[in-house]
Amino acid sequence: MAVTDRVRAGVLFDLYGPLLTDHQQDVWQLYYLEDWSLAEIGAAKSVSRAAIHDVLDRTLGILEEFESHLGLLDQWQTRRKRLRELVRLAGLLPAHCENAKTICAYVNEWADEEGLGDV
C-alpha cells in the first residue's frame, strides 16, 4: 500500500471507524496505529496471519463502501479546497478595507472549527 493509500485509509478510518465492529476496529488499530505485524496480531487474537490480513482487506473495503455512499471524505476535501481559496482571497483584501480584518478573522475561525486550521 502506497503512502497516499495509507493516509487515505487512515482518514477513512477516522471518519467511519465507529461504524465498524469492535474486532475490526481493534485489528485496524493494532496494525495501522500500533504498528503490530500480522503475525503478532494473529497470535494475540489466536488466529492465523492470513485471517488478520483478510480482516484488514475486508475492513478497507467496508470503509471505501461507506465513503462511496456517504462521501464524507470528498466533502471534507471540497471544504478544505474552498477554505484554502477563501484564506487566499481574504489575504488579498487591501489593508485599508474596512472589513478586511473581520473577514480574515471569520475565515480563519471557520477553518479552525472545521479542523482545517492548516489551510
N, C-alpha and C positions, 0 to 999 in steps of 0.2 A: 504494500500500500504506500503510495507516494505521500510526501509530507502534506501536500494540499488536501489529499484524500483523508488523511488522519485528522487534519484540522476540521474539515467538513464533518467528519464522523463525530468529532468531539462536540462541535456546535449542535449537531442534530441530537446528540445525547443530552446536552444541556437543555434543549428545548422540549424534547419528548421523553426523556428518561423516566420521569414519573409515571408514564403510561405503560412501561414495561413491567414484567413480573419481577418479584424480588430476586429470583435466581438470575434472570437476565441482567438486572442492574448490578448485582454482586459480581458476576463474571466479568462484565464490561469494566467495572471499576478496578478490579484486580489486574486485569490485563492492560488497560489503557492508562489508568491513573496511578496504580501502584507498581506497574512495570513487572508484574509476575510473568513467568513463562507459562506456556500452555501446559507443560508437564507439572509445574508447581501447582497451578490451579486444579488440574486433574487430580493430583494427589490429595489436595485439600478437600476436594468435593467427592472423592472416591469414584471417579470416572476416568475414562481414557483421555489422552491428549486430543485425540480425534473428536471426541464428544464435545470438548471445550471449543475446539475450532468450529464445529458445526453450530454451537450456540452463538458464537461471535458472528458468524456469517449470517445466520438467521436473524439475529438481533439487528445487524446493519440493514438487512433487507426490510425489516419491520420499520426501522427509523426512516428509511428512504420512502417507504409507502406512506407513513404518516405525513412526511413532507409533501409528497405528491398530492395528497388530499387536502392538507391544511395550508401549506405554503408559508409557514411562519418564517423560515429562513429566507425565502425570496422576499417577503415583506420587509424583514429586518434589513436586508441588503439594499432594498429600494429606499427605505427611510434613511439609511446611512449615507447613500449617494446624494439624496436630496439635502440632507443636513450639511454635508460637506460643501455643497454648492451654495447653500444659504450662508454658511460661515464665510465663504469666499466673497460672495456678493456684499455681505454686511461689512466686510473689511474694506471694500471699495468705496463705501459711502464717504463723502467729504467730511472732514473733521468738524467743519462749521455747520453741518447739517444738524438741525435742532434735535432730531430724534435718533441720530446715529448711535450714540452710546446705549440708549434704551433698546434699540433694535438688536444690537450686538449682544447685550446682556440677555435678552429674551431668547435669542437663538442659542447662545451658549448654555443657558439654563435648560432649555428644551433638550439639547443634546445630552446634557448630564442626566436628566430624568430618564432618557431613553437608554442610558448606559452606553452612550456613544460620545462621551466627552473627549475621545481621542481623535475626532474627525477634524 
